[in-house]
């Protein structure tokens, strides 16, 4: 699980958002929505690894998309082609493709958009049609629009400030457009995910959480569900909508 990967590409694609391509072993990756845990360097501030979702993968190649939030991701953005990273890969459960769904919708918000890309590719390979709604704060934050358009029936982009596409958040757009679907896959801010659950929609949600170890030992990323607590790094990050607990 703990292996070295070589940076092939690390480039800016939106405001403070980078795309990194890594070469290395991808044989253990089983589902879209799994993630990796990256050791940035040996400094005290970056002692803990950074969990980042896998945007897509192929034979011996992983693509991640991340945003600079602090010193760790800033250091990551400075990595050059040929640099070697110590990575735990893969981690988490990922999405399970529902082949019985008739109308599928992919819903992403901000940094929750990347893991939906590999899912879109897998749905496409299985000849399963789907629509996409992705939301961002503003025009300069948008990424992967063209990639989703090439894979989906319809891709709708929305921005909170109305600077591009539909104005509003993803849930507002889904309602305003009267979008019809019987199953969804979602990743994004917890508030967005909880709103989808409150609406009673049936699907799978990928949660983002701060974590220590990344493989279930420290219990630091435990998330309350209807029946118990689940570790986002181990039993997650994907939870079924019917098991998500919402604190009213």
RODO-2510 file (C-alpha; in nm, 4 decimals, decimal comma):
residues 248
     n   res          X          Y          Z
     1     x     0,0000     0,0000     0,0000
     2     x     0,2856     0,2399     0,0886
     3     x     0,4625     0,3059    -0,2443
     4     x     0,6582     0,5602    -0,4435
     5     x     0,4988     0,7482    -0,7329
     6     x     0,6674     0,9793    -0,9816
     7     x     0,5232     1,3204    -1,0709
     8     x     0,4618     1,3403    -1,4468
     9     x     0,2630     1,6643    -1,4505
    10     x     0,1635     1,9295    -1,1970
    11     x    -0,0162     2,2227    -1,3554
    12     x    -0,2596     2,4997    -1,2618
    13     x    -0,6086     2,4484    -1,4128
    14     x    -0,8226     2,6971    -1,2137
    15     x    -0,7853     2,9463    -0,9290
    16     x    -0,5470     2,7722    -0,6854
    17     x    -0,6513     2,4376    -0,8353
    18     x    -0,3872     2,1983    -0,9699
    19     x    -0,3920     1,8814    -1,1759
    20     x    -0,1213     1,6300    -1,0915
    21     x    -0,0485     1,3137    -1,2893
    22     x     0,1477     1,0407    -1,1105
    23     x     0,3007     0,7250    -1,2508
    24     x     0,3069     0,4149    -1,0335
    25     x     0,1154     0,1047    -0,9325
    26     x    -0,2617     0,1295    -0,9911
    27     x    -0,3351    -0,2437    -0,9732
    28     x    -0,5077    -0,2261    -0,6339
    29     x    -0,7545     0,0488    -0,7267
    30     x    -1,0982    -0,1113    -0,7570
    31     x    -1,3609     0,1660    -0,7554
    32     x    -1,4001     0,5282    -0,8611
    33     x    -1,4095     0,7519    -0,5549
    34     x    -1,1195     0,5936    -0,3688
    35     x    -0,8400     0,8222    -0,2507
    36     x    -0,4681     0,8404    -0,1823
    37     x    -0,2757     0,9742     0,1178
    38     x     0,0340     1,1746     0,0260
    39     x     0,3412     1,2401     0,2378
    40     x     0,4357     1,5965     0,1446
    41     x     0,7784     1,6199     0,3108
    42     x     0,9586     1,5653     0,6427
    43     x     0,8777     1,9001     0,8060
    44     x     0,6815     1,9166     1,1310
    45     x     0,3972     2,1129     0,9706
    46     x     0,3559     1,8480     0,7026
    47     x     0,4013     1,5435     0,9232
    48     x     0,0481     1,4236     0,8531
    49     x    -0,0270     1,2970     0,5048
    50     x    -0,2785     1,4783     0,2848
    51     x    -0,5805     1,2739     0,1665
    52     x    -0,6757     1,3557    -0,1937
    53     x    -0,9372     1,1825    -0,4071
    54     x    -0,8409     1,0018    -0,7252
    55     x    -0,9881     1,1920    -1,0198
    56     x    -0,9126     0,9148    -1,2663
    57     x    -0,6731     0,6291    -1,3222
    58     x    -0,5438     0,4043    -1,5961
    59     x    -0,2620     0,1544    -1,6364
    60     x     0,0173     0,2776    -1,4062
    61     x    -0,1139     0,6352    -1,3950
    62     x    -0,3179     0,8327    -1,1402
    63     x    -0,4603     1,1822    -1,1828
    64     x    -0,5502     1,3941    -0,8821
    65     x    -0,6973     1,7436    -0,8708
    66     x    -0,6432     1,9492    -0,5569
    67     x    -0,6779     2,3048    -0,4313
    68     x    -0,4285     2,5014    -0,2248
    69     x    -0,5788     2,5424     0,1227
    70     x    -0,2697     2,5560     0,3439
    71     x     0,1031     2,4911     0,3625
    72     x     0,0750     2,1211     0,2770
    73     x    -0,1106     2,1699    -0,0514
    74     x     0,1065     2,4749    -0,1277
    75     x     0,4143     2,2519    -0,0990
    76     x     0,2408     1,9932    -0,3170
    77     x     0,1807     2,2547    -0,5872
    78     x     0,5570     2,3174    -0,5977
    79     x     0,6423     1,9578    -0,6895
    80     x     0,8132     1,9183    -1,0264
    81     x     0,8152     1,6538    -1,2981
    82     x     1,0364     1,3685    -1,1808
    83     x     0,9832     1,4290    -0,8094
    84     x     0,9047     1,1154    -0,6090
    85     x     0,6165     1,1052    -0,3606
    86     x     0,5530     0,8523    -0,0845
    87     x     0,1841     0,7586    -0,1174
    88     x    -0,0645     0,5225     0,0462
    89     x    -0,2797     0,3916    -0,2395
    90     x    -0,5628     0,3106    -0,2671
    91     x    -0,7690     0,3956     0,0421
    92     x    -1,1453     0,3948     0,1107
    93     x    -1,4361     0,2116    -0,0461
    94     x    -1,5337     0,4287    -0,3449
    95     x    -1,8604     0,4332    -0,5403
    96     x    -2,0528     0,1184    -0,6335
    97     x    -2,2156     0,1435    -0,9755
    98     x    -2,5913     0,0894    -0,9680
    99     x    -2,6773    -0,0785    -1,2971
   100     x    -3,0513    -0,0770    -1,2174
   101     x    -3,0904     0,3005    -1,2161
   102     x    -3,2904     0,4396    -1,5071
   103     x    -3,2051     0,8106    -1,4670
   104     x    -2,8702     0,8807    -1,3007
   105     x    -2,7367     1,2179    -1,1881
   106     x    -2,3809     1,3058    -1,0845
   107     x    -2,3651     1,5984    -0,8418
   108     x    -2,0409     1,7711    -0,7498
   109     x    -1,9495     2,0792    -0,5528
   110     x    -1,6097     2,2502    -0,5719
   111     x    -1,3294     2,0171    -0,4646
   112     x    -1,5837     1,7347    -0,4576
   113     x    -1,6018     1,7329    -0,8373
   114     x    -1,2799     1,5361    -0,9202
   115     x    -1,3770     1,1835    -0,7979
   116     x    -1,6871     1,1984    -1,0181
   117     x    -1,4705     1,2019    -1,3315
   118     x    -1,3594     0,8395    -1,3061
   119     x    -1,7137     0,7451    -1,2080
   120     x    -1,8400     0,9132    -1,5260
   121     x    -1,5879     0,7161    -1,7297
   122     x    -1,6935     0,3887    -1,5677
   123     x    -2,0631     0,4616    -1,6232
   124     x    -1,9827     0,5390    -1,9837
   125     x    -1,7929     0,2111    -2,0266
   126     x    -2,0991     0,0273    -1,8937
   127     x    -2,3250     0,2087    -2,1430
   128     x    -2,5125     0,3778    -1,8570
   129     x    -2,6469     0,7222    -1,9442
   130     x    -2,6295     1,0065    -1,6935
   131     x    -2,6506     1,3824    -1,6431
   132     x    -2,4110     1,6012    -1,4456
   133     x    -2,4547     1,9082    -1,2254
   134     x    -2,1386     2,0669    -1,0888
   135     x    -2,1220     2,3808    -0,8772
   136     x    -1,8499     2,6336    -0,8026
   137     x    -1,8221     2,9680    -0,6253
   138     x    -1,7278     3,1677    -0,9339
   139     x    -1,6083     3,1505    -1,2950
   140     x    -1,2384     3,1301    -1,2056
   141     x    -1,2999     2,8188    -0,9942
   142     x    -1,4420     2,6008    -1,2737
   143     x    -1,2626     2,2900    -1,3980
   144     x    -1,3454     1,9613    -1,5786
   145     x    -1,6484     2,1071    -1,7587
   146     x    -1,5419     1,9874    -2,1019
   147     x    -1,4449     1,6431    -1,9733
   148     x    -1,7911     1,5868    -1,8258
   149     x    -1,9625     1,7233    -2,1364
   150     x    -1,7803     1,4653    -2,3475
   151     x    -1,9064     1,1787    -2,1278
   152     x    -2,2593     1,2760    -2,0209
   153     x    -2,5990     1,3364    -2,1774
   154     x    -2,6087     1,6842    -2,0257
   155     x    -2,3681     1,8776    -1,8056
   156     x    -2,4899     2,1847    -1,6178
   157     x    -2,2423     2,4180    -1,4484
   158     x    -2,3610     2,6582    -1,1804
   159     x    -2,1875     2,9341    -0,9850
   160     x    -2,2948     3,0952    -0,6608
   161     x    -2,2268     3,4456    -0,7924
   162     x    -2,3827     3,3833    -1,1344
   163     x    -2,0603     3,4660    -1,3193
   164     x    -2,0970     3,1529    -1,5348
   165     x    -2,3699     2,9045    -1,6180
   166     x    -2,6705     2,8825    -1,3890
   167     x    -2,6761     3,1032    -1,0805
   168     x    -2,7114     2,9266    -0,7455
   169     x    -2,6017     2,6056    -0,5799
   170     x    -2,6475     2,2558    -0,7212
   171     x    -2,9652     2,1817    -0,5265
   172     x    -3,1294     2,5054    -0,6411
   173     x    -3,0427     2,4240    -1,0011
   174     x    -3,1775     2,0686    -0,9699
   175     x    -3,5077     2,2089    -0,8428
   176     x    -3,5286     2,5038    -1,0825
   177     x    -3,4594     2,2788    -1,3797
   178     x    -3,7057     2,0164    -1,2485
   179     x    -3,4396     1,7549    -1,3133
   180     x    -3,5698     1,3983    -1,3070
   181     x    -3,3534     1,1168    -1,1709
   182     x    -3,3992     0,8037    -0,9637
   183     x    -3,0402     0,7680    -0,8438
   184     x    -2,7459     0,9982    -0,7792
   185     x    -2,3776     1,0024    -0,6874
   186     x    -2,2512     1,3101    -0,5061
   187     x    -1,9357     1,4564    -0,3597
   188     x    -1,8863     1,8006    -0,2116
   189     x    -1,9263     2,0079     0,1052
   190     x    -2,1096     1,8357     0,3893
   191     x    -2,3869     2,0979     0,3824
   192     x    -2,4543     2,0113     0,0181
   193     x    -2,4609     1,6379     0,0899
   194     x    -2,6948     1,6775     0,3876
   195     x    -2,9301     1,8897     0,1762
   196     x    -2,9544     1,6079    -0,0783
   197     x    -3,0344     1,3582     0,1958
   198     x    -3,3024     1,5875     0,3421
   199     x    -3,4731     1,6001     0,0028
   200     x    -3,5125     1,2217     0,0179
   201     x    -3,3171     1,1461    -0,2971
   202     x    -3,1704     0,7950    -0,3202
   203     x    -2,8002     0,7562    -0,3896
   204     x    -2,4403     0,7547    -0,2717
   205     x    -2,2487     1,0390    -0,1105
   206     x    -1,8734     1,0809    -0,0772
   207     x    -1,7719     1,2709     0,2369
   208     x    -1,4622     1,4814     0,2911
   209     x    -1,3047     1,4640     0,6368
   210     x    -0,9791     1,5533     0,8090
   211     x    -0,7933     1,2337     0,8920
   212     x    -0,4776     1,1178     1,0633
   213     x    -0,3736     0,7716     0,9470
   214     x    -0,5980     0,7203     0,6420
   215     x    -0,6571     0,3499     0,7020
   216     x    -0,8829     0,3253     1,0080
   217     x    -0,6380     0,2954     1,2977
   218     x    -0,6691     0,6340     1,4664
   219     x    -1,0516     0,6742     1,4498
   220     x    -0,9961     1,0465     1,3886
   221     x    -1,2343     1,0698     1,0933
   222     x    -1,5304     0,8862     1,2462
   223     x    -1,8645     1,0049     1,1127
   224     x    -2,1983     0,9408     1,2779
   225     x    -2,4481     0,7373     1,0768
   226     x    -2,8033     0,6248     1,1551
   227     x    -2,6893     0,3048     1,3269
   228     x    -2,3271     0,3635     1,4281
   229     x    -2,0088     0,5551     1,3651
   230     x    -1,8127     0,4874     1,0462
   231     x    -1,4560     0,5816     0,9637
   232     x    -1,4571     0,7975     0,6513
   233     x    -1,1123     0,6676     0,5563
   234     x    -1,2062     0,3005     0,5942
   235     x    -1,5827     0,2350     0,5690
   236     x    -1,6116     0,5554     0,3653
   237     x    -1,5644     0,7980     0,2093
   238     x    -1,8790     0,6838     0,0283
   239     x    -2,1937     0,6322     0,2359
   240     x    -2,5396     0,5335     0,1199
   241     x    -2,8019     0,8070     0,1477
   242     x    -3,0262     0,5985     0,3732
   243     x    -2,7533     0,5659     0,6387
   244     x    -2,6467     0,9309     0,6613
   245     x    -2,7293     1,0916     0,9959
   246     x    -2,8307     1,4573     0,9905
   247     x    -2,8196     1,6622     1,3095
   248     x    -3,1241     1,8853     1,2840
***
